[in-house]
């Protein structure tokens, strides 16, 4: 269901949505649209700066900023990892979701 609306929410940006795998120690790709920056299906939470810091991680130039380990081998020039959180905590403690978007250039 989310995949149907993700492309509508982010029509100009390729991306993927990850949620906790049932093992609870990995994030698993749930859906992707267009051509996401990474083909990564699973990654550990500490491999994402957005999850580690509990806030958006925006990279305008992957040559000049820390790149998430889950994108290290396939980092686009610019990308955004967005954890779905409220008040610094996951919206639902049993579900941690991160949206990764490939950006065509620096965001305004």
Chimera marker file (.cmm) of the C-alpha trace (Angstrom):
<marker_set name="trace">
<marker id="1" x="0.000" y="0.000" z="0.000" r="1" g="1" b="0" radius="0.5"/>
<marker id="2" x="2.792" y="2.429" z="0.911" r="1" g="1" b="0" radius="0.5"/>
<marker id="3" x="4.520" y="1.822" z="-2.410" r="1" g="1" b="0" radius="0.5"/>
<marker id="4" x="1.454" y="3.018" z="-4.263" r="1" g="1" b="0" radius="0.5"/>
<marker id="5" x="1.628" y="6.403" z="-2.558" r="1" g="1" b="0" radius="0.5"/>
<marker id="6" x="5.395" y="6.836" z="-2.143" r="1" g="1" b="0" radius="0.5"/>
<marker id="7" x="5.848" y="7.693" z="-5.821" r="1" g="1" b="0" radius="0.5"/>
<marker id="8" x="2.987" y="10.193" z="-5.533" r="1" g="1" b="0" radius="0.5"/>
<marker id="9" x="4.530" y="11.801" z="-2.437" r="1" g="1" b="0" radius="0.5"/>
<marker id="10" x="8.000" y="12.024" z="-4.009" r="1" g="1" b="0" radius="0.5"/>
<marker id="11" x="7.364" y="12.098" z="-7.784" r="1" g="1" b="0" radius="0.5"/>
<marker id="12" x="10.661" y="13.788" z="-8.687" r="1" g="1" b="0" radius="0.5"/>
<marker id="13" x="12.910" y="11.646" z="-6.487" r="1" g="1" b="0" radius="0.5"/>
<marker id="14" x="13.837" y="7.977" z="-6.642" r="1" g="1" b="0" radius="0.5"/>
<marker id="15" x="13.747" y="6.304" z="-3.267" r="1" g="1" b="0" radius="0.5"/>
<marker id="16" x="13.117" y="3.370" z="-1.009" r="1" g="1" b="0" radius="0.5"/>
<marker id="17" x="11.409" y="2.721" z="2.307" r="1" g="1" b="0" radius="0.5"/>
<marker id="18" x="13.008" y="0.439" z="4.873" r="1" g="1" b="0" radius="0.5"/>
<marker id="19" x="11.462" y="-1.015" z="8.045" r="1" g="1" b="0" radius="0.5"/>
<marker id="20" x="12.722" y="-3.338" z="10.744" r="1" g="1" b="0" radius="0.5"/>
<marker id="21" x="13.147" y="-6.942" z="9.639" r="1" g="1" b="0" radius="0.5"/>
<marker id="22" x="11.371" y="-9.441" z="11.951" r="1" g="1" b="0" radius="0.5"/>
<marker id="23" x="14.811" y="-10.203" z="13.473" r="1" g="1" b="0" radius="0.5"/>
<marker id="24" x="14.767" y="-6.581" z="14.805" r="1" g="1" b="0" radius="0.5"/>
<marker id="25" x="18.494" y="-6.150" z="14.144" r="1" g="1" b="0" radius="0.5"/>
<marker id="26" x="18.237" y="-5.223" z="10.447" r="1" g="1" b="0" radius="0.5"/>
<marker id="27" x="16.268" y="-2.843" z="8.272" r="1" g="1" b="0" radius="0.5"/>
<marker id="28" x="14.698" y="-4.389" z="5.190" r="1" g="1" b="0" radius="0.5"/>
<marker id="29" x="13.605" y="-2.685" z="1.990" r="1" g="1" b="0" radius="0.5"/>
<marker id="30" x="9.838" y="-2.699" z="1.852" r="1" g="1" b="0" radius="0.5"/>
<marker id="31" x="9.310" y="-0.758" z="-1.369" r="1" g="1" b="0" radius="0.5"/>
<marker id="32" x="11.235" y="1.327" z="-3.898" r="1" g="1" b="0" radius="0.5"/>
<marker id="33" x="10.294" y="3.563" z="-6.816" r="1" g="1" b="0" radius="0.5"/>
<marker id="34" x="12.009" y="4.960" z="-9.895" r="1" g="1" b="0" radius="0.5"/>
<marker id="35" x="15.751" y="4.106" z="-9.627" r="1" g="1" b="0" radius="0.5"/>
<marker id="36" x="16.816" y="4.259" z="-5.973" r="1" g="1" b="0" radius="0.5"/>
<marker id="37" x="20.402" y="5.118" z="-5.096" r="1" g="1" b="0" radius="0.5"/>
<marker id="38" x="21.051" y="1.719" z="-3.591" r="1" g="1" b="0" radius="0.5"/>
<marker id="39" x="20.135" y="-1.866" z="-4.328" r="1" g="1" b="0" radius="0.5"/>
<marker id="40" x="20.667" y="-2.707" z="-0.647" r="1" g="1" b="0" radius="0.5"/>
<marker id="41" x="17.924" y="-4.997" z="0.616" r="1" g="1" b="0" radius="0.5"/>
<marker id="42" x="19.060" y="-5.260" z="4.270" r="1" g="1" b="0" radius="0.5"/>
<marker id="43" x="21.272" y="-3.112" z="6.487" r="1" g="1" b="0" radius="0.5"/>
<marker id="44" x="22.034" y="-2.636" z="10.176" r="1" g="1" b="0" radius="0.5"/>
<marker id="45" x="20.486" y="0.419" z="11.884" r="1" g="1" b="0" radius="0.5"/>
<marker id="46" x="23.893" y="1.861" z="12.825" r="1" g="1" b="0" radius="0.5"/>
<marker id="47" x="24.773" y="2.030" z="9.103" r="1" g="1" b="0" radius="0.5"/>
<marker id="48" x="22.352" y="4.956" z="8.629" r="1" g="1" b="0" radius="0.5"/>
<marker id="49" x="23.249" y="8.402" z="9.946" r="1" g="1" b="0" radius="0.5"/>
<marker id="50" x="19.573" y="9.374" z="10.109" r="1" g="1" b="0" radius="0.5"/>
<marker id="51" x="18.755" y="6.495" z="12.447" r="1" g="1" b="0" radius="0.5"/>
<marker id="52" x="21.917" y="6.906" z="14.517" r="1" g="1" b="0" radius="0.5"/>
<marker id="53" x="21.249" y="10.605" z="15.063" r="1" g="1" b="0" radius="0.5"/>
<marker id="54" x="17.466" y="10.411" z="15.154" r="1" g="1" b="0" radius="0.5"/>
<marker id="55" x="17.095" y="13.166" z="12.571" r="1" g="1" b="0" radius="0.5"/>
<marker id="56" x="17.182" y="13.808" z="8.831" r="1" g="1" b="0" radius="0.5"/>
<marker id="57" x="20.554" y="13.208" z="7.198" r="1" g="1" b="0" radius="0.5"/>
<marker id="58" x="20.887" y="15.336" z="4.073" r="1" g="1" b="0" radius="0.5"/>
<marker id="59" x="23.941" y="15.057" z="1.833" r="1" g="1" b="0" radius="0.5"/>
<marker id="60" x="24.305" y="17.690" z="-0.869" r="1" g="1" b="0" radius="0.5"/>
<marker id="61" x="27.623" y="16.285" z="-2.127" r="1" g="1" b="0" radius="0.5"/>
<marker id="62" x="28.697" y="12.764" z="-1.183" r="1" g="1" b="0" radius="0.5"/>
<marker id="63" x="32.346" y="13.741" z="-1.738" r="1" g="1" b="0" radius="0.5"/>
<marker id="64" x="32.140" y="16.366" z="1.023" r="1" g="1" b="0" radius="0.5"/>
<marker id="65" x="29.859" y="14.895" z="3.690" r="1" g="1" b="0" radius="0.5"/>
<marker id="66" x="29.563" y="11.715" z="5.749" r="1" g="1" b="0" radius="0.5"/>
<marker id="67" x="27.842" y="9.040" z="3.671" r="1" g="1" b="0" radius="0.5"/>
<marker id="68" x="25.635" y="6.387" z="5.233" r="1" g="1" b="0" radius="0.5"/>
<marker id="69" x="27.335" y="2.987" z="5.169" r="1" g="1" b="0" radius="0.5"/>
<marker id="70" x="24.284" y="1.427" z="3.536" r="1" g="1" b="0" radius="0.5"/>
<marker id="71" x="24.993" y="3.698" z="0.532" r="1" g="1" b="0" radius="0.5"/>
<marker id="72" x="28.789" y="3.799" z="0.670" r="1" g="1" b="0" radius="0.5"/>
<marker id="73" x="29.406" y="1.740" z="-2.470" r="1" g="1" b="0" radius="0.5"/>
<marker id="74" x="26.560" y="3.320" z="-4.451" r="1" g="1" b="0" radius="0.5"/>
<marker id="75" x="26.281" y="6.838" z="-3.031" r="1" g="1" b="0" radius="0.5"/>
<marker id="76" x="24.560" y="9.288" z="-5.348" r="1" g="1" b="0" radius="0.5"/>
<marker id="77" x="25.847" y="12.854" z="-5.533" r="1" g="1" b="0" radius="0.5"/>
<marker id="78" x="23.051" y="13.998" z="-3.224" r="1" g="1" b="0" radius="0.5"/>
<marker id="79" x="20.612" y="12.074" z="-1.069" r="1" g="1" b="0" radius="0.5"/>
<marker id="80" x="18.386" y="12.286" z="1.963" r="1" g="1" b="0" radius="0.5"/>
<marker id="81" x="17.658" y="9.710" z="4.657" r="1" g="1" b="0" radius="0.5"/>
<marker id="82" x="14.559" y="10.534" z="6.647" r="1" g="1" b="0" radius="0.5"/>
<marker id="83" x="13.675" y="8.524" z="9.761" r="1" g="1" b="0" radius="0.5"/>
<marker id="84" x="9.977" y="8.489" z="10.577" r="1" g="1" b="0" radius="0.5"/>
<marker id="85" x="10.165" y="9.637" z="14.179" r="1" g="1" b="0" radius="0.5"/>
<marker id="86" x="8.313" y="11.893" z="16.609" r="1" g="1" b="0" radius="0.5"/>
<marker id="87" x="10.041" y="13.594" z="19.510" r="1" g="1" b="0" radius="0.5"/>
<marker id="88" x="13.302" y="11.784" z="18.746" r="1" g="1" b="0" radius="0.5"/>
<marker id="89" x="11.696" y="8.364" z="19.127" r="1" g="1" b="0" radius="0.5"/>
<marker id="90" x="10.374" y="5.950" z="16.492" r="1" g="1" b="0" radius="0.5"/>
<marker id="91" x="6.678" y="6.582" z="15.827" r="1" g="1" b="0" radius="0.5"/>
<marker id="92" x="5.999" y="2.992" z="16.837" r="1" g="1" b="0" radius="0.5"/>
<marker id="93" x="8.782" y="1.425" z="18.959" r="1" g="1" b="0" radius="0.5"/>
<marker id="94" x="8.448" y="-1.944" z="17.235" r="1" g="1" b="0" radius="0.5"/>
<marker id="95" x="8.740" y="-0.372" z="13.765" r="1" g="1" b="0" radius="0.5"/>
<marker id="96" x="11.604" y="1.811" z="12.632" r="1" g="1" b="0" radius="0.5"/>
<marker id="97" x="11.204" y="3.223" z="9.158" r="1" g="1" b="0" radius="0.5"/>
<marker id="98" x="13.634" y="5.240" z="7.087" r="1" g="1" b="0" radius="0.5"/>
<marker id="99" x="12.910" y="6.793" z="3.715" r="1" g="1" b="0" radius="0.5"/>
<marker id="100" x="15.903" y="7.230" z="1.428" r="1" g="1" b="0" radius="0.5"/>
<marker id="101" x="15.623" y="9.624" z="-1.502" r="1" g="1" b="0" radius="0.5"/>
<marker id="102" x="18.088" y="10.199" z="-4.333" r="1" g="1" b="0" radius="0.5"/>
<marker id="103" x="18.200" y="13.899" z="-5.030" r="1" g="1" b="0" radius="0.5"/>
<marker id="104" x="19.034" y="15.308" z="-8.470" r="1" g="1" b="0" radius="0.5"/>
<marker id="105" x="20.983" y="18.178" z="-6.912" r="1" g="1" b="0" radius="0.5"/>
<marker id="106" x="21.231" y="20.303" z="-3.823" r="1" g="1" b="0" radius="0.5"/>
<marker id="107" x="17.889" y="20.817" z="-2.141" r="1" g="1" b="0" radius="0.5"/>
<marker id="108" x="16.835" y="24.461" z="-1.821" r="1" g="1" b="0" radius="0.5"/>
<link id1="1" id2="2" r="1" g="1" b="0" radius="0.2"/>
<link id1="2" id2="3" r="1" g="1" b="0" radius="0.2"/>
<link id1="3" id2="4" r="1" g="1" b="0" radius="0.2"/>
<link id1="4" id2="5" r="1" g="1" b="0" radius="0.2"/>
<link id1="5" id2="6" r="1" g="1" b="0" radius="0.2"/>
<link id1="6" id2="7" r="1" g="1" b="0" radius="0.2"/>
<link id1="7" id2="8" r="1" g="1" b="0" radius="0.2"/>
<link id1="8" id2="9" r="1" g="1" b="0" radius="0.2"/>
<link id1="9" id2="10" r="1" g="1" b="0" radius="0.2"/>
<link id1="10" id2="11" r="1" g="1" b="0" radius="0.2"/>
<link id1="11" id2="12" r="1" g="1" b="0" radius="0.2"/>
<link id1="12" id2="13" r="1" g="1" b="0" radius="0.2"/>
<link id1="13" id2="14" r="1" g="1" b="0" radius="0.2"/>
<link id1="14" id2="15" r="1" g="1" b="0" radius="0.2"/>
<link id1="15" id2="16" r="1" g="1" b="0" radius="0.2"/>
<link id1="16" id2="17" r="1" g="1" b="0" radius="0.2"/>
<link id1="17" id2="18" r="1" g="1" b="0" radius="0.2"/>
<link id1="18" id2="19" r="1" g="1" b="0" radius="0.2"/>
<link id1="19" id2="20" r="1" g="1" b="0" radius="0.2"/>
<link id1="20" id2="21" r="1" g="1" b="0" radius="0.2"/>
<link id1="21" id2="22" r="1" g="1" b="0" radius="0.2"/>
<link id1="22" id2="23" r="1" g="1" b="0" radius="0.2"/>
<link id1="23" id2="24" r="1" g="1" b="0" radius="0.2"/>
<link id1="24" id2="25" r="1" g="1" b="0" radius="0.2"/>
<link id1="25" id2="26" r="1" g="1" b="0" radius="0.2"/>
<link id1="26" id2="27" r="1" g="1" b="0" radius="0.2"/>
<link id1="27" id2="28" r="1" g="1" b="0" radius="0.2"/>
<link id1="28" id2="29" r="1" g="1" b="0" radius="0.2"/>
<link id1="29" id2="30" r="1" g="1" b="0" radius="0.2"/>
<link id1="30" id2="31" r="1" g="1" b="0" radius="0.2"/>
<link id1="31" id2="32" r="1" g="1" b="0" radius="0.2"/>
<link id1="32" id2="33" r="1" g="1" b="0" radius="0.2"/>
<link id1="33" id2="34" r="1" g="1" b="0" radius="0.2"/>
<link id1="34" id2="35" r="1" g="1" b="0" radius="0.2"/>
<link id1="35" id2="36" r="1" g="1" b="0" radius="0.2"/>
<link id1="36" id2="37" r="1" g="1" b="0" radius="0.2"/>
<link id1="37" id2="38" r="1" g="1" b="0" radius="0.2"/>
<link id1="38" id2="39" r="1" g="1" b="0" radius="0.2"/>
<link id1="39" id2="40" r="1" g="1" b="0" radius="0.2"/>
<link id1="40" id2="41" r="1" g="1" b="0" radius="0.2"/>
<link id1="41" id2="42" r="1" g="1" b="0" radius="0.2"/>
<link id1="42" id2="43" r="1" g="1" b="0" radius="0.2"/>
<link id1="43" id2="44" r="1" g="1" b="0" radius="0.2"/>
<link id1="44" id2="45" r="1" g="1" b="0" radius="0.2"/>
<link id1="45" id2="46" r="1" g="1" b="0" radius="0.2"/>
<link id1="46" id2="47" r="1" g="1" b="0" radius="0.2"/>
<link id1="47" id2="48" r="1" g="1" b="0" radius="0.2"/>
<link id1="48" id2="49" r="1" g="1" b="0" radius="0.2"/>
<link id1="49" id2="50" r="1" g="1" b="0" radius="0.2"/>
<link id1="50" id2="51" r="1" g="1" b="0" radius="0.2"/>
<link id1="51" id2="52" r="1" g="1" b="0" radius="0.2"/>
<link id1="52" id2="53" r="1" g="1" b="0" radius="0.2"/>
<link id1="53" id2="54" r="1" g="1" b="0" radius="0.2"/>
<link id1="54" id2="55" r="1" g="1" b="0" radius="0.2"/>
<link id1="55" id2="56" r="1" g="1" b="0" radius="0.2"/>
<link id1="56" id2="57" r="1" g="1" b="0" radius="0.2"/>
<link id1="57" id2="58" r="1" g="1" b="0" radius="0.2"/>
<link id1="58" id2="59" r="1" g="1" b="0" radius="0.2"/>
<link id1="59" id2="60" r="1" g="1" b="0" radius="0.2"/>
<link id1="60" id2="61" r="1" g="1" b="0" radius="0.2"/>
<link id1="61" id2="62" r="1" g="1" b="0" radius="0.2"/>
<link id1="62" id2="63" r="1" g="1" b="0" radius="0.2"/>
<link id1="63" id2="64" r="1" g="1" b="0" radius="0.2"/>
<link id1="64" id2="65" r="1" g="1" b="0" radius="0.2"/>
<link id1="65" id2="66" r="1" g="1" b="0" radius="0.2"/>
<link id1="66" id2="67" r="1" g="1" b="0" radius="0.2"/>
<link id1="67" id2="68" r="1" g="1" b="0" radius="0.2"/>
<link id1="68" id2="69" r="1" g="1" b="0" radius="0.2"/>
<link id1="69" id2="70" r="1" g="1" b="0" radius="0.2"/>
<link id1="70" id2="71" r="1" g="1" b="0" radius="0.2"/>
<link id1="71" id2="72" r="1" g="1" b="0" radius="0.2"/>
<link id1="72" id2="73" r="1" g="1" b="0" radius="0.2"/>
<link id1="73" id2="74" r="1" g="1" b="0" radius="0.2"/>
<link id1="74" id2="75" r="1" g="1" b="0" radius="0.2"/>
<link id1="75" id2="76" r="1" g="1" b="0" radius="0.2"/>
<link id1="76" id2="77" r="1" g="1" b="0" radius="0.2"/>
<link id1="77" id2="78" r="1" g="1" b="0" radius="0.2"/>
<link id1="78" id2="79" r="1" g="1" b="0" radius="0.2"/>
<link id1="79" id2="80" r="1" g="1" b="0" radius="0.2"/>
<link id1="80" id2="81" r="1" g="1" b="0" radius="0.2"/>
<link id1="81" id2="82" r="1" g="1" b="0" radius="0.2"/>
<link id1="82" id2="83" r="1" g="1" b="0" radius="0.2"/>
<link id1="83" id2="84" r="1" g="1" b="0" radius="0.2"/>
<link id1="84" id2="85" r="1" g="1" b="0" radius="0.2"/>
<link id1="85" id2="86" r="1" g="1" b="0" radius="0.2"/>
<link id1="86" id2="87" r="1" g="1" b="0" radius="0.2"/>
<link id1="87" id2="88" r="1" g="1" b="0" radius="0.2"/>
<link id1="88" id2="89" r="1" g="1" b="0" radius="0.2"/>
<link id1="89" id2="90" r="1" g="1" b="0" radius="0.2"/>
<link id1="90" id2="91" r="1" g="1" b="0" radius="0.2"/>
<link id1="91" id2="92" r="1" g="1" b="0" radius="0.2"/>
<link id1="92" id2="93" r="1" g="1" b="0" radius="0.2"/>
<link id1="93" id2="94" r="1" g="1" b="0" radius="0.2"/>
<link id1="94" id2="95" r="1" g="1" b="0" radius="0.2"/>
<link id1="95" id2="96" r="1" g="1" b="0" radius="0.2"/>
<link id1="96" id2="97" r="1" g="1" b="0" radius="0.2"/>
<link id1="97" id2="98" r="1" g="1" b="0" radius="0.2"/>
<link id1="98" id2="99" r="1" g="1" b="0" radius="0.2"/>
<link id1="99" id2="100" r="1" g="1" b="0" radius="0.2"/>
<link id1="100" id2="101" r="1" g="1" b="0" radius="0.2"/>
<link id1="101" id2="102" r="1" g="1" b="0" radius="0.2"/>
<link id1="102" id2="103" r="1" g="1" b="0" radius="0.2"/>
<link id1="103" id2="104" r="1" g="1" b="0" radius="0.2"/>
<link id1="104" id2="105" r="1" g="1" b="0" radius="0.2"/>
<link id1="105" id2="106" r="1" g="1" b="0" radius="0.2"/>
<link id1="106" id2="107" r="1" g="1" b="0" radius="0.2"/>
<link id1="107" id2="108" r="1" g="1" b="0" radius="0.2"/>
</marker_set>
